């Protein structure tokens, strides 16, 4: 094996997002960084904030403390996404505002999705540490407002503030973990992400059900306040990354304000249309059509502005022109679409079909979430051993349609052992791809573009969060549309069940208690209709899973580099250079 000293100099003339790189031979054009990439040498981009990638690494007990703090921060954000499902009915009854109950979830998820791309730019300008800390503070303020809410409108406002902070926390946790260790050590470190989401998913129904039943729903918000304070304190005390360079004017110039407005407003309009279409308003109503057309037009303007006009784009052109990066992003989108949907509607399956409480449904979901956690941890060591992300992506891609498909075997009288076994394949599929999509995208982040590693993480995280929202919304639409059809048809063909005639189909779909108050014969008829609607939801998620397999096929074949195969793009003042011993030859 030979070692060659590679000196790559960069022009002092800056062009935002795409600097001219002069090769060793002095010929402009294809950069030496790109050529070294093709020679299977990994080039880690600098952050674009005047600091070097290698200066961000954390070691020893300080690394443990940093990882612990960001995991706590991620846990409270993830917990908040699942704990709410147990308190919606109670809250709407207390405030006598059932018509607004859908906004409790939507108000949180809309800012969570729409502002995700922005936080990558903010973190480059002001630092990952302080972006995360501000996110935690904002999230905590939202928690307190929700806990003290005396009206539904106040609660919804608090949820919006939570979403603003939660989006920053979720994005920065992944970035901090990725920057704290070199890429050859990230597979194991990033298992924390999948494990944290899984634990939060199973704790949500337990905690929410317990507080709602035995204390008050407000404790679902109070409980996260001390955890957030612990995470914030630890981050401030033990995490000391290098400060971004430049004055305030320079930092503010790195943020694309118009691009942020366009993508946020466009997504809000489209997601509102998808959320309320078919429920609050007919699909062909003027309100829904206007939301779709206006939102779609704004997103089209954003795409043109971002890729052809902006000097500081939220989404780099290099990402959308890279098949491997886009494959990783869409795999993350589709994986989270079916995972969040399954997690939500399997809980509904247990609560409706088996009259389980929120606490009991959490127990029944353990085979899924525990398998996700175990598979995520094992996958970290597997990637470390093989140095490939593609293997895990392909296994996950194959298992995804199998895992979702076998859920169609669930019925109204499925035994406990069968239910446990049927949840395991989907859990393995999700666990294998949780961190793998992020790692796969990082391997193809362009090393010559400042901040590309941070921006590719926030891009994939944005796609994953968007996928979760779309998956749950579309599944809800499927359940309501098909469930209404099946129950209405059952009532029409069985007129002898007079108890059904007085209860609207949508009431039965949204209230498990109403179903179980029916006479046994009528109840069984409704449960059969509900199960048919749930099967249609599983078919929808089977489509997501099949598309996820297609996306997995196009992810990168590149190996995770070894320590001596990593070159760091270094930034010194106005000049950027790489001076590294680079290992040449086959991997």
KOLBA-934097 format. One record per residue: residue in one letter; x, y, z of N, C-alpha, C in turn. Coordinates in steps of 0.1 Angstrom, whole numbers, plus 5000, padded with zeros to 4 digits. Example, Ala and Ser with C-alpha at 12.3 -4.5 7.8 and 13.67 -1.06 7.14 Angstrom:
2
A513249435078512349555078513249675078;S512849785071513749895071512950005079;
//
This chain:
587
X500849885000500050005000500950125000;X500650224991501550344990500750454996;X501550555001500950675006501550794998;X500650884994501050994986500651124993;X501551214994501251345000500451424990;X499251454993498351524983498151674988;X498551764980498351904983497351964974;X496152004979495152054971494852204976;X495052294967494852434970493652484964;X493052574971491752624967491952774964;X491252824953491352964950490753044961;X491453164963490953254974489653324969;X489353314956488053374952486953294956;X486053344963484953264969483653284960;X483053174958481753174952480853084960;X479853144966479053074976478552934971;X478852834979478352694976479152624966;X479952684958480752614947482052684944;X483052664953484352724951485152664939;X485952744933486852694922487952624929;X488252504925489352424931490352394920;X491552434922492652414912493352274915;X493452194905494052064907495552084908;X496251964912497651974914498352014901;X497851974890498452004877498152154873;X497352214881497052354878495852374868;X495252264864494152274854492852294861;X492152404858490852414864489852314858;X488752294866487752194861487452104872;X487551974869487251874879488251884890;X487751894902488651914913489451784917;X490551804924491251694929490451624940;X489651704947488851634957487851534951;X487251574940486451474933487151354928;X488451384922489251274917489651174928;X489951234940490351144951489051074956;X487951134955486651064959486550934950;X486750954937486650844928487650744930;X488750774936489850684940489550614953;X488250634958487850574971488550634983;X488850764982489350834994488250934998;X487850925011486751005016487251145020;X486651255014487051385018485951445026;X486251475038485251545047485251695045;X484151745041484051895039484151965052;X484752085052484652175064483252235065;X482952295076481652335079481252465072;X482252535066481852655060481752775070;X482252755082482152855092483452895098;X484552865090485852905095486552805104;X485852695106486452585115486752465107;X487552375112487952255105487152135111;X486852035102486051925106486751845117;X488051835116488751755127488751825140;X488551955140488552025153487252005161;X486251945154484951925160484851795168;X485851705166485851575173485951585188;X485151505195485151495209485651355214;X486351345225486951225229486651195244;X486751065247486751015261485351045268;X485451075281484251095289483451215284;X484151315278483451435273482551385262;X482951295253482151245243480951175248;X481151095259479951025265478951125270;X479451235277478551335282477851405271;X478451435260477851505249476751425243;X477051295240476151205235474951185244;X475151175257474051155266473151285266;X473751395265472951525265472051535253;X472651505241471851515229470751405228;X471051285234470151175234468851215242;X469151275254468051325262467151425255;X467851525248467151625240466251555229;X466851465222466151395212464951315218;X465151255229464151175236462951255239;X463051375244461851455248461151495236;X461851525225461151565213460451445207;X461051325206460451205201459251165210;X459451175223458351135232457151225230;X457351345227456251435226455451405213;X456051335203455351305191454351185194;X454651105204453850985206452950995218;X453351075228452551085240451251145238;X451051235227449851305225448651225221;X448951105215447851025210446950975221;X447450975234446750925245445851025252;X446051155249445351255256444451335248;X444351315235443551395226442051395230;X441451285233440051275237439851355250;X440751325259440551395273440651545271;X441651595264441851735262440651805255;X440151735244439051795237437851805245;X437651705254436451705263436551815274;X437751835279437951935290437752075284;X438152105272438052235266436752245257;X436052135257434752135249435052185234;X436052125228436452175215436952065206;X436151965204436551845197436851885182;X436251985177436452025163437852065160;X438552115171439952155169441052055173;X440551935176441551835182442651795172;X442351805159443351765149444451865149;X444251995153445252095153446352065164;X445951985174446951965184448251895178;X447951805169449051735162449651815151;X448751875143449151945131449952075135;X449652135145450352255150451752225154;X451952105158453352065162454152025150;X453551945141454251885130454551975119;X453652075116453952165105455252245107;X455452315118456752385119457952285120;X457652165126458752065127459252025113;X458352015103458751985089459252105082;X458452205082458752325073460052395076;X460452395088461652475092462952385093;X462752255090463952165091465152205082;X464852245070466052285061466752405066;X466052495073466652625078467752605088;X467552505097468452495108469852455105;X470052395093471352365088472152495086;X471452585079472152715077472352795089;X471352795098471552865111472752805119;X472852675119473952615127475352645121;X475352655107476652695101477052835105;X476052925106476253065109476653085124;X475853015133475953045147476452935155;X476752815149477252705156476152605160;X476552475160475652365162475152365177;X476152395186475852395200474752495204;X474852615200473952715204472652705196;X472652655184471352625177470552525185;X471252415189470652315197470052365210;X470952445217470552505230469252595229;X469252685219468152765216466952685213;X467152575205465952485202465352425214;X466252385224465752325236464952425244;X465552545245464852655253463452685247;X463352695234462052725227461152605229;X461652485228460852365230460252365245;X461152395254460652405268459652505271;X459752625264458752725266457452675260;X457452615249456252555244455652445253;X456452365259455952265269455252335280;X455852445286455252515297453852575293;X453852635281452552695277451452585276;X451852475270450852365269450452315282;X451352295292450952245305450052345312;X450252475310449452575317448152615309;X447952555297446952605288445552605295;X444752715293443452715298442352725287;X442852695275441952695263442552615253;X441752565243442352485232443252575223;X442952705222443752795214445152815220;X445152825233446452835240447252715239;X446652595240447352465238447952455224;X447152495214447552485200448752585198;X448752705204449852795203451052735209;X450952675220452152615227452652505218;X451852425211452252325202453052375191;X452652495185453452555175454852585179;X454952645191456252685197457052555199;X456452455204457152325205457752275192;X456952285182457452245169458552325164;X458552455166459752535162461052495169;X460952465182462152425189462452275186;X461452195185461752055183462352025170;X462052105159462752095146464152115147;X464552225155465952255157466752145164;X466052095175466751985183466951865175;X465851825168465951695160467051705149;X467251815143468251835132469651835139;X469751915149471051935155471651815162;X470751735168471251615174472051525164;X471451505152472151425142473451485138;X473451625136474651695132475751685142;X475351705155476351705166476951565167;X476151455166476651325167477651295155;X477251345144478051325132479351395132;X479351515138480551595138481451555150;X480851495160481651465172482651345170;X482351265160483251145157483451145142;X484651085138484951075124483950975118;X483850975105482850895098483050745100;X484250705102484550555104483950505118;X483650605127483150565140481650595141;X481050665131479650705132478650595132;X478850475126477750375126477350345140;X478250325149477950285163477350405170;X477850525168477350645175475950675171;X475650655158474350685153473250585156;X473650465162472550375167471750445178;X472350545184471550615195470350675189;X470350715177469150785171467950685170;X468150575164467150475162466650425176;X467550395184467250345198466450445206;X466750575205466050675212464650695207;X464450695194463150705188462250585192;X462850465193462150345196461650345211;X462650385219462250395234461150495236;X461350605230460350715231458950665226;X458950585215457750545209456950455219;X457650365226457050275235456650345249;X457450445253457250515265456050605264;X455850665252454750765250453450715255;X452850605249451550555254451550515268;X452650455274452750425288452550545296;X453450645294453450765302452150845300;X451750865288450550945285449350875292;X449150745290448050675296448050675311;X449250665317449250665332448950805337;X449550905331449251045336447751085334;X447251055322445851085319444851015328;X445150895331444250805339444350845354;X445550865359445750865374446151005379;X446551095371446951235375446151335367;X446851395357446251485348447051485335;X446451515324447151515311448251625311;X448151725319449151825319450551775323;X450551665330451851605334452551545322;X451851525311452551475298453451585293;X453251715297454151825293455151855304;X454651855317455551885328456651785329;X456451655326457451555327458751585319;X458551655308459751675299460551805303;X459951885312460652015315461951985322;X462051895333463351875339464351795330;X463751715321464651635312465351735302;X464551835297465151935289466152025296;X465952055308466852135316468152055318;X468051925320469351845321470151845308;X469451825297470051825284470751955281;X470052065284470552195281471852225290;X471752195303472852215312474052135308;X473852015304475051925300475651985288;X474852025278475452075266476252205268;X475752285277476452415280477752385287;X477752285296478952255304480052175298;X479652075290480651975285480951985270;X480152055262480352065248480952195244;X482152195240482952315236483552305222;X482752305212483252305198483852445195;X484652445184485252575180484152675175;X484352795178483252895175483352925160;X482252945153482152985140482853125138;X483553145127484253275125483353375118;X483753495119482953605111482153685121;X481853815116481053905123479553875121;X478653945128477253915128476753935114;X477154035107476654055093477053945084;X478253895085478653775077477853655080;X477553635093476753515097475353525092;X474753645094473353655089473253645074;X474253675067474253665052474253515047;X474553425056474553285053473153225053;X472153295058470853235059469953285047;X469353195041468453225029467053255034;X466753385036465453415042464253395032;X464553435020463453415010463153275007;X464253195006464053045004463352985016;X463653025028462952975039461453005039;X461153135036459753175035459053095024;X459653075013458953005002458752855005;X459752785010459552645013458552625025;X458652705035457752695046456352725043;X456052835036454752865032454152765022;X454952725013454452625003454052495010;X454952445019454652315025453452325035;X453352435042452252455051450952445043;X450852515032449552515024449252375019;X450252305013450052165008449652075019;X450352075030450051985041448752015048;X448352145048446952175053445952115044;X446152125031445252065021445051915023;X446251845025446251705027445551665040;X445751745050445251715063443751735064;X443151835058441751865059440951825047;X441551785036440851735025440151605028;X438851595025438151465028437651465042;X438051545051437651545065436751675068;X437451785069436751915072436151965059;X436751945047436251995035436351885024;X435351885015435451785004436751814995;X437251704989438451724981438251824969;X437051834964436751924953436352064957;X436352094970435952224975436952324971;X436552454970437452564966438552574976;X438352554989439352574999440552474996;X440252344994441252244992442052264979;X441252294969441852324955442852444956;X442352544963443152664964444452644972;X444352564983445552534990446552454982;X446052354975446952274966447652354956;X446852434948447352504937448352614942;X447952694952448852794957450052734963;X449952634971451152574978452052514967;X451452444957452252384947453052484939;X452352604936453052704928454152764936;X453952784949455052844958456252754958;X455952624960457052524960457852524947;X457152544936457752544923458652664922;X458252784927459052904927460252884936;X460052814948461152784957462252704949;X461752594942462752514935463652594926;X462952674918463752764908464652854916;X464152924926464953014933466152944940;X465852834947466852764954468052714946;X467752664934468752594926469352684916;X468752794912469252884901469553024905;X469053074917469153214920469953234933;X469553154943470053174957471553154957;X472253244965473753234967474053154980;X472953114987473153034999471952945000;X471852844991470652764990470452675002;X469252645006468952555017469252415013;X468952375000469152244995470152254984;X471352194985472352204974471952134962;X472352204950472052144937472752004936;X473951994943474751874942473951754948;X473051784957472251674963471251614953;X470451704947469451654938469951604925;X471251634921471851574909472651444913;X472651414925473251284929472251174932;X472251074923471250964925471350904938;X472650884943472750814956472250894968;X472451034968471951114979470451114978;X469851134966468451134965467750994969;X468450894965467950754969467950744984;X469050794991469050785006467950865012;X467750985006466651075011465351015010;X465050964998463750904996463550775004;X464650695006464550585014464150625029;X464750735033464450785047462950825047;X462550895037461150945036460150825037;X460450725028459450615028459550525040;X460750505045460950425057460150485069;X460250615071459550685082458150695079;X457750705066456250705063455550585068;X456150465065455450345069455650315084;X456850355089457050325103456150405112;X456050535110455150625118453750585117;X453350545104451950505102451650375109;X452550275108452350145115452250165130;X453150245135453150275150451850335154;X451350425146450050485150448850395149;X448850325137447550245134447650105139;X448750055143448749935151448249955165;X448650075171448050115184446550125183;X446050185172444650195170443950055168;X444649965161444249835160443949765173;X444949775182444849715195443749785204;X443649915203442649985211441249965206;X441049955193439649935187439249785187;X440049705181439749565179439749485192;X440649515201440749445214440349525226;X439849645224439449735235440549755245;X441749765240442949785249443049935253;X443549955264443750095269445050145262;X445350275263446550325257447850255263;X447750225276448850155283449050015277;X447949945276447949805270448449805256;X448049905248448449905234449949925233;X450550005243451950025243452649885246;X452049805255452649675257452549585245;X451449595238451349515225452249555214;X452749685215453649735205455049705208;X455349645219456749625223457549535213;X456949435207457649355198458249435186;X457449535182457849625171459049715175;X458749795186459749895190461049835196;X460949725203462149655208462949605197;X462349545187463049495175463749605168;X463049725166463749835160464949875167;X464949875181466049915189467249815187;X466849685188467949585188468549585174;X467649585163468249585150469149705147;X468749825153469549945151470949925157;X470949875169472249855176473149755168;X472549645165473249535158473749585144;X472949665138473349725125474549815126;X474649885137475849975139477149895139;X477149785146478249695146478449625133;X477349585126477449525113478149615103;X477749745102478349835093479749855097;X480049865109481449885114482349765109;X481749645109482549525106482649515090;X481549545083481649525068482149645061;X481949765067482249895061481349935050;X480249865049479249895038477849935044;X477250035038475950075042474950005032;X475349975020474449915010473849785014;X474649705021474149565025472949585034;X473049675044471949695054470749755047;X471049845037469949915030469149805022;X469849715016469249615007468449515016;X468949475027468249385036466949455041;X467149575045465949655050464949675038;X465449695026464549715015463749585012;X464449475013463749345011462749315022;X463149335035462349305046461149405048;X461249525042460149625044458849575038;X458749535026457449485021457049355027;X457949275031457649145038457049185051;X457749265059457249305072455949375072;X455649465063454349525062453349435057;X453749355047452749255041452149155050;X453049105059452449005069451449065079;X451449195080450549255089449049245084;X448949215071447649185065447049055071;X447848975078447348855084446648885098;X446849005103446149045115444649045113;X443949005123442449005122441849035135;X440549015136439749045148439948935159;X440548825156440748715166442148655165;X443148735162444448685161445048665174;X445748545176446248515189447448605193;X447748605206448848695211450148655205;X450448525204451748475199451848515184;X450848505176450848545162451048695161;X450448775169450548915168452048955171;X452648895181454048925184454948885172;X454748775167455548735156455448815143;X454248865141453948945128454649085129;X454849135141455449265142456949265141;X457549155142459049155143459749185129;X459249135118459949165105459949315102;X458849385104458849525102459749605111;X459949555123460849615133462249605128;X462649485123463949465118464249555106;X463249565097463449645085463749795089;X462949845098463049985102464350005109;X464749915118465949935126467249935117;X467149855106468349845098468549965089;X467550045088467650165079467650295086;X467450295099467250425107468450515105;X469650465109470850555107471550535094;X471150415087471850385075471650485064;X470450535063470150635053470950765055;X471150805067471950925070473450895067;X473950785070475350745067475550735052;X474650675045474750655031474850795024;X473950885028473951025022475251095025;X475751085037477051145041478251105033;X478150975029479250915021479350985007;X478251035002478151104989478051254990;X478251305002478251455003479451504996;X479351604987480451664980481551724989;X482751664990483751714999484251854996;X484051904983484552034980483652144983;X482352114987481352214990481352245005;X481652365009481552395024480252365030;X480252305041479052275049478152165043;X478652095033477851995026477451875036;X478351845045477951735055476751775063;X476851895069475751945077474451955069;X474552015057473352035049472751905044;X473551795041473051675037472251605048;X472751625060472151565072470751635074;X470751765073469451835075468451805064;X469051785052468151745040467551615042;X468351515046467751375048466851375060;X467151455071466251465082464951525079;X465051635070463851695065462951595058;X463551515049462751425041462151315050;X462951275060462451165069461251225077;X461351345083460251405090459051425082;X459251475069458151495060457451355057;X458251255055457751125053456851075064;X457251095076456451055088455151125088;X455151255085453951335085452951285074;X453551275062452751235050452151095052;X452951005058452550865060451350865070;X451450935081450350935090449051005085;X449251115078448151185072447451095061;X448151035052447550955042446850835048;X447450775058446850665065445550705072;X445550825078444250875084443250895074;X443550945062442650965051442050835047;X442950735045442550605041441550535051;X441950545064441050485074439650555074;X439650685073438350755074437550725061;X438150735050437450715037436950575036;X437750475037437450335036436550285047;X436850335059436050295071434650345070;X434450465066433150525064432350435053;X433050405043432450325032431950185037;X432950115044432649985049431549985059;X431550075069430550075079429150115073;X429150215065427850255058427250135050;X428150065043427649955036427149845045;X427849825056427349725066426049755072;X425849885075424549935080423449915070;X423749945057422749925046422349785044;X423249695045422949545043422449475055;X422549545067422049475079421149575086;X419949605081419049705087418449655100;X418649525103418049475116418849535128;X420049585126420849645137420449795138;X419349815145418849955146419850045154;X420649985163421550065171422550135162;X422850085151423850145142423350265134;X422050265132421450365124421550505131;X421650505144421650635151423050695153;X424050615149425450655152426150685139;X426650805136427350825123428650745122;X428950705110430050615108431350685112;X431550815110432750885114432950885130;X431750885137431850885151432350745156;X431950645149432450505153433950495150;X434350555139435750545135436650625144;X436150735150437050815158436950795173;X436050705177435750675191435650525194;X436750455198436650315201435550285212;X435450375221434450355232433050345227;X432750425216431350415210431150275204;X432150215198431950085192431649985203;X432349995214432249885224431049905233;X430250015231428950035237427849975230;X428049935217427049875209426749735213;X425549685210425249545213426249445205;X426449335211427549245206427449215191;X426249185186426149155171426549275163;X426049395166426349515159427749555161;X428349535173429749565175430649475166;X430349345165431149255157431149305142;X429949345138429849395124430749515122;X430649615131431549735130432949695131;X433349605140434749575141435249505128;X434449425122434849365109435049475098;X434149575098434349685089435549765092;X435849785105437049865109438249785105;X438249655106439449575103439749585088;X438649585080438849605065439549735062;X439149845069439749975067441149975071;X441449905082442849895087443749815077;X443149715071443849645060444149735048;X443249825045443549915034444750005038;X444750045051445950125056447250045054;X447149915058448349835056448749825042;X447749815032448149815018448849945014;X448350055019449050185016450450175020;X450650125032452050125038452850015031;X452249915025452949815017453449885005;X452749974999453150054987454450134991;X454350205003455550275008456750185009;X456550065015457649975017458249925004;X457349894994457849854981458749964974;X458250084975459050194970460350214977;X460350184990461550194998462550094993;X462149974989463049874983463649934971;X462849994962463450054950464450164953;X464150244963465150354966466450294972;X466250184980467450124986468450064975;X467850024964468749974953469650074947;X469350204948470150314942470950384952;X471050344965471950404974473350364971;X474350434977475750424973476350284977;X477250234968478050114971479250144979;X479450274982480750314987480950265002;X482150235005482450185018482650295028;X482450265041482750355052484350355052;X484950475051486450475050487050445064;X488250395063489050375075489650505079;X490250505091490750625097491850695087;X492650605081493750665073493350685059;X491950675056491450705043490650835043;X490650905053489851025055490751145053;X490351235044490951365042490051465046;X490551575053489651685057489951805050;X488851865044488951995038489152095049;X490252175049490552265060490352405055;X489852495064489652635060490452715069;X491252805063492152895071491953035065;X491253115072490953255067490253255054;X490853315044490253325031490753215021;X491653135026492153025017491752895023;X491352795014491052665018492052565012;X492452475020493452375014493252245021;X493752135015493752005021495251955020;X495851925031497151875031497051745040;X496951635033496651505040497551395034;X497851295042498351175036497151085033;X497051055020495850985016496250845011;X495550745016495750615012495250584998;X496050534990495650504976495550354974;X494750314964494650174961493250124964;X493049994963491649944965491349934980;X489949934982489549924996489549785001;
//
